[in-house]
Amino acid sequence: MFRVALLGACVAATPLAAQSFEAPTRIKAGEKFAGHELGGRDRLYPSPALHDLDGDGKREIVIGDLFGGLTYLSPTKDGWGEEKVLNGADGKPLKFNNW
């Protein structure tokens, strides 16, 4: 109970700074918009995250969707490369079932 009270006191004493965000922009992967289509069908609720997949110190954009498909975009000197399907160690596309 002491920890909860202490945490509450710390949070209450910390003023929240005003935040502002830039307007969202659509990212192009090569010549197409990222996260729009996978396997010839529109993606439902594409959700991007940043993660260094190959250990080179640069973060790739990983995009998952409601159907469980995963793709990624690697950074290039001009922006982002072509969107590719994320494969597992067995070479097959990774897929996470959401149901």
Stockholm file with secondary structure:
# STOCKHOLM 1.0

chainA/1-99         MFRVALLGACVAATPLAAQSFEAPTRIKAGEKFAGHELGGRDRLYPSPALHDLDGDGKREIVIGDLFGGLTYLSPTKDGWGEEKVLNGADGKPLKFNNW
#=GR chainA/1-99 SS CHHHHHHHHHHHHSCCCCCCCCCCCCCEETTEETTSEETTEECSSCEEEEECSSSSSCCEEEEECTTCBEEEECEETTEECCCEECBCTTSSBCBCCCC
#=GC SS_cons        CHHHHHHHHHHHHSCCCCCCCCCCCCCEETTEETTSEETTEECSSCEEEEECSSSSSCCEEEEECTTCBEEEECEETTEECCCEECBCTTSSBCBCCCC
//
